[in-house]
Amino acid sequence: MFKEIIDIIRYIYKTKEFIPLHAPVFLGNEKKYLAECIDTTYVSSVGKFVDSLEEKIKEITGAYYAVAAVNGTLALQVALEGVGTKPGEYVLTQSLTFVATANAISHLRAIPIFIDSHPETLSLNPDILKTFLKDNAYLDQEGLCRLASDNRIIRACVPMHTFGNPALITDIIEICNHYNIIVVEDAAESLGSKHNGIHTGLLGECGILSFNGNKIVTSGGGGAIITNNVKLGERLKHITTTAKIKHPWNFEHDYRGHNFRMPNLNAALACAQLEQIDNFLDIKRHIANSYKDFFSKQDGVRFFDGYKSAESNHWLNAIVFDDPSKQQEFLIYSNENNVMTRPIWKPMHLLDIYKECLATEMPYTEYFYNRVVNIPSGVPKC
């Protein structure tokens, strides 16, 4: 079976050479726009490409407001700060996520609480979230949600759209609304993905995107916050630009802000990449459909496809082995045969740095942790 999987990957990518998991491709105006930055000397956080990027993000996602940031992790940190998260407060999120999600919470000195994943999405499980809050939380006289065991505020919830597959986000929001918990979406992996026709990141109060080198489009390093709340968007932009009050020459600051604005060089690269996003999405859907057809005929392994009504960008394709021993065997076999594959991230509740945090039981998280393998998913270079 392993040889047949490698054969279909090589057939899709039409090469006998090394196949990366998800490498960037530069087929458009990337060099032209970067050269323009250098020629005009606008290479830092002031320049036309930063503004153009925010406009392109708004156009693609349908957001009312977009804020470019230096990376997705800091975008999430600022988003949580912007909605009022304070040190010592709790933030709910899933255990099955990249560590940046939990780190963004911790950098604010807030405390993550880890929830199990849903088997159809690999993202935060609304049923388990509902049970956890029912059994462990209450609303105080001011309408704030507090953890019953220590009376600390549960301020926010951060569901992550795993591998670009939308979470059951409307269910999560409905539960959080009942407890006055603010939903901030980690849409780092899901640029181009939609839930019921709405772009991920825009169903909660705000959401974040990532343009890291391994994402569907890249700015080298970079991210953005998107929201339909214009007042919040203005506050988030203010926070990312050192909270400087606008003035032709004076330096007045009204908040301890951050220098998190994306440089013009990175924005130029992202603008060129975003011009090609429709083509990238079409190619990635074709690759995902080819995998789906192949794995539908295999025994002992299946293609992970999310729930049927979701519109995924298919950022990273994943397969799930029935037998957990096959996961490590296939990782060894594929990488020895010059095809890059990777396991899913180690769950947060199993990391030493987060093992003391409160967490639900994790049957789904641990099931998938021991069975999922990501297979090549990038756009071919030719």
Steps between C-alpha positions, in 0.01 A plus 500: 500500500779744585650471150163570341462817710844623395416418138182713504689790659770480232233474230329818627826695525652347185852465636740237627687764699441603861141612566455750788195511721398853401753731336424849367488569127578838346340523158379860481612853591701411810841616368350810337332618820804426717721696261256792521535502879879515471497764225267727699679424831165418666600171654373536857149534644411806291427441133225452248512120507399483866186699423441304179530172689232601748269598213564168322429304819171687543406428138582128523343434839215751497627658824415858587842548657843336466820567692832373365738364765850355515376142547194297589603432860530867586182572306319258730663652808386849394152375413459352847641815658267713289188319619602556861689190612700574814772318696361223718186449292416176322480442126342183364663333202563155356787276598551376144660810354837646414674634810470861377131503594575424865810720499301805387274451803792448736695804375212711632545315833152358452443130569391250234238234571518213251190341344485176301457502121203402284544187283354669188717811516804433725413842645345597832208273592185706578330212684791458739531878535133522600534223756817650646340842548180352642695297757776748583392861435239754606391855417554754777272794579675713235450233235865393495578131457713361781658165573326363808814354659686831536257770378738624230342648186477289185543783252534345155490187287742432214390223263759419233394394149723195474685446170265756340187297579239728663405422856136463607528868570134602519440238770805622691387862476148416618638331811746781570232766455294330772795545738609844372832356381661681206592283200828580323562264207844362427460490123877491442468196275169576332539790259238429233291268720134573571227388738149546362639740242678719758879513506662346805610764747188710448244301695643583842593845628816488291742250351863473397679381187858386445724560200789286621717329241299176522156657455283514188644845422806642671661830588805319635380576850180682569140489610184704522196558717158519334174619649162645411513720809652823368551651846688188611700503176611857563603410854698199379683708241577759767644234730722355224646842413636591847170674585631822349250785476500640146694825466735640231798497737419455869543166674202438726393151606187420700553126563785255542478386141719274289719543194326214321426666164598290197796643301437620145741237360293216642176665393629533143562126487155429645328732251655314208404167653140606566462591133532125434286364782207387283737293286672359809165401650387330178822298481482399864137388461603289203782340702265432793243341269769277348602384846139453603431277201814293560447445873132412456624174347754418773457286810640598838546868421266786409522854371391759755244721330324707767123538503312510171352852515835665574707664227864421578812650343664156543811660646644174630358169389485234769456126504389294801623145557271251676801335664712752696815295440471581129544872567865474601569230243370720221684810626826306485425344161386822329781720627759235411350504150544877458137591563455738792226401742436608855287391798245733652629728778550364848187603693544791737388306807787256442771768478698557818450877470120463511440172683391682819219682319139398543384263226203282416529131428663462156379182326471655152817706530709202602338274239598733216838588648598135466356448151518816285769563240519813283597432141629741231246773436675795336447644155743338251769735369427418138 
